[in-house]
Amino acid sequence: MSNIKKKKKDEMKKIVMMMMALFLTGSMVMAQPGQGGGFLDPQQMTERMVQQYSLNDTQKGKLLEVNKAYVKELQAMFSEFQPGEAPSADMIAKMTKSREAYSAKLKGIMTAKQFEAYTKDQANMMGGAPGGAR
């Protein structure tokens, strides 16, 4: 009986973490209301990441293209999202898949050291290393 409770608790943690990822990803790409609204410019995302991870000009160009596509994909997903409603399992799955694809593209652009720093920053933003929220 305790194994069932533990499994349900672990499943609930996963759902909560996915919802946090959805929220954090959304807040990362959304502009502040009253400041033009809409989505963050991929150029701004790229500039921030160039500075944060010391990317070179070649990496910057590749990253800009990836960020443009990623923001466009997120815009399409958020247009399906109904404010005030909990995200559906399908929406969470789409966001997770999109985030994983984005990370895979970044891995192909960044050096191992840069990608390690990016991965660590993402884990910190999501509430720490695998195993739960802070």
N, C-alpha and C positions, 0 to 999 in steps of 0.2 A: 504494500500500500504506500509506503514512503517513497518507493521508486517512481510510482505514478505521480505523486505530488511533486517530486523533484523534476521529473520530465515536464510537467505542466508549468512549473516555475521557470525552467530553462526556456521553454517555448515562449512564455510571456516576456522574459527578458529579451529574447530575440526580436519579438514584435515591437517592444518598446524601443529597442535600439534602432530598428529599421525606421520607425516613425520619427525618432530623433534625427536620423540621417536624412530623411525626407525634409524635415523642417529646417535643419541646418543647411542643407544644400539649397533649399528654396530661399532661405534668408541670405545666403551667400550671393545669389545671383539677382536678387530683387533690389531695386533702388529704394531709397527712403521715400515714403509718401510725402508729397508736397515739394519734392526736389526733382520734378520731372517725371516721377513715377516710372513704371515699366521695368525693364530688365537692365541689369548692369551691362555696360559696354564691354564686349570681349577684349577690346584694347586695354581697358583699365584692369581687367583680370590678368591679362598678359603682363602688363607693366609691373603689377604687384608681384607676380610670380617670378619675373626676371630679376627683380631686386632681392626678393626673399631667398631665392635659390641660386643666385649668381649665374644665370643662364647667359650664353653667348648669343651673338646676333643670328647665327644659323638656327639655334634652338628657339630663339624668340620668334622667328618667322614661322617655324613649324607649329609652335605652341599657339600662335595667334589663329592659325587655320583650325586647329583642334578646338580652341575656345569658341570660335565663331559657330562651328557645327554643334558643340555642346550646348551653348546658350539657345540656339535655334531649337534643338531637341527638347530642352527643358521648357521653353515657351510653349511648345505643342503639348507637353504633358500637363503643365499648369493650366492650360486652357480647358482641360478636362476636369480639373480639380474643383470641387464645390466648396467654397469657404464655409466654415462652420460645421462641416461634416468630417468625420474621421476618414482618413485615406483608406481606400479599399485594398484588399490583399493584392489585387491586380496592379493597382497604382504603386504600391510598395515594391512589388516585384519588378515593375518597369523601371522605377527609380534606382533600385539596387543594380539591375542589369546595366543601366545607363552609366551609373557611377563606376562600375567595374570596367566597362569598356573605356571610359575616360581615363581611368588609372592605367589601363594597359597601354593606351596611346602615349600617356606621359612617360611611362617606363621606357618606351621606344625613343623618346626624345631626350630624356635626361640621362646624366651619368648615373652610375650605381649610387654614388654618394648623394647626389642631388635627390634621386628618387627615394632613398632611405630617409632623408630629411623631410621630404613631402609626406611620406607614409607615416612618419612619427607625428608630424603636425596634424594629420587627419585623425590618427588614433586619439591624440589629445583632445581634438575638437569634438570627437564622438563620445568622450567620457572615459578615456583611458584605453589601456591595452585590452585585448579580448578577455572577456570575463565579467563585464558589467560596467555600469555607470559609476561615476565617482560619488 
